[in-house]
Amino acid sequence: MPIFEYKCSSCGKIAEFLESAEYRKARSCPHCGGKDLQKQFSVFAAQIKEGQSKKCFGCTDGSCPHSQG
């Protein structure tokens, strides 16, 4: 199941919830109890396993340390 991030309109803090993409239940802010949570766009992290290339494909100017070697 994916992790979704929500920003609370009351306190402005971000909360993460593990939930199914098909089923979203009403949630409240774990920080202040607010009910108005706005879904946020978030990025995911990928782990590189040993032996795989450690180059970053987003580095195009050659100045990034990942583009060396």
C-alpha positions as CSV (number, residue, x, y, z in Angstrom):
1,M,0.0,0.0,0.0
2,P,1.3,3.5,-0.8
3,I,1.9,6.2,1.7
4,F,-0.1,9.4,1.2
5,E,0.8,12.8,2.6
6,Y,-1.8,15.3,3.8
7,K,-1.3,18.9,5.0
8,C,-3.6,20.1,7.8
9,S,-5.4,23.4,7.1
10,S,-5.5,24.1,10.9
11,C,-1.9,23.7,12.0
12,G,-0.1,23.5,8.6
13,K,1.8,20.3,9.5
14,I,2.2,17.3,7.2
15,A,0.9,13.9,8.1
16,E,1.6,10.6,6.4
17,F,-0.9,7.7,6.2
18,L,-0.5,4.2,4.7
19,E,-3.7,3.5,2.8
20,S,-5.1,1.8,-0.3
21,A,-5.5,3.9,-3.4
22,E,-9.1,2.6,-3.8
23,Y,-10.2,3.1,-0.2
24,R,-9.6,6.4,1.6
25,K,-11.3,6.8,5.0
26,A,-11.8,10.1,6.7
27,R,-8.7,11.1,8.7
28,S,-7.9,13.7,11.3
29,C,-4.6,15.4,11.9
30,P,-2.5,13.5,14.4
31,H,-0.9,16.8,15.5
32,C,-4.0,18.9,16.3
33,G,-7.0,16.8,15.5
34,G,-8.1,19.0,12.6
35,K,-10.4,17.4,10.0
36,D,-9.5,19.5,6.9
37,L,-6.6,17.6,5.4
38,Q,-5.4,18.4,1.9
39,K,-3.7,15.7,-0.2
40,Q,-0.1,16.7,-1.2
41,F,2.1,15.8,-4.1
42,S,5.1,13.8,-2.9
43,V,8.1,12.2,-4.3
44,F,9.2,8.6,-3.7
45,A,12.6,7.3,-2.8
46,A,14.2,4.4,-4.6
47,Q,17.0,2.4,-3.0
48,I,20.0,1.5,-5.2
49,K,21.2,-2.1,-4.6
50,E,24.9,-2.8,-4.4
51,G,26.3,-3.5,-7.9
52,Q,23.9,-1.2,-9.7
53,S,25.0,2.0,-11.3
54,K,25.2,4.9,-8.8
55,K,24.9,7.6,-11.5
56,C,22.1,10.0,-11.3
57,F,20.2,10.3,-14.6
58,G,19.0,13.8,-13.7
59,C,22.6,15.3,-13.8
60,T,23.2,16.6,-17.3
61,D,25.8,19.3,-16.9
62,G,28.6,17.1,-15.5
63,S,29.0,19.1,-12.3
64,C,27.1,16.7,-10.1
65,P,29.3,14.2,-8.1
66,H,27.0,11.4,-9.3
67,S,27.9,12.0,-13.0
68,Q,31.6,11.3,-12.2
69,G,32.8,7.7,-12.7
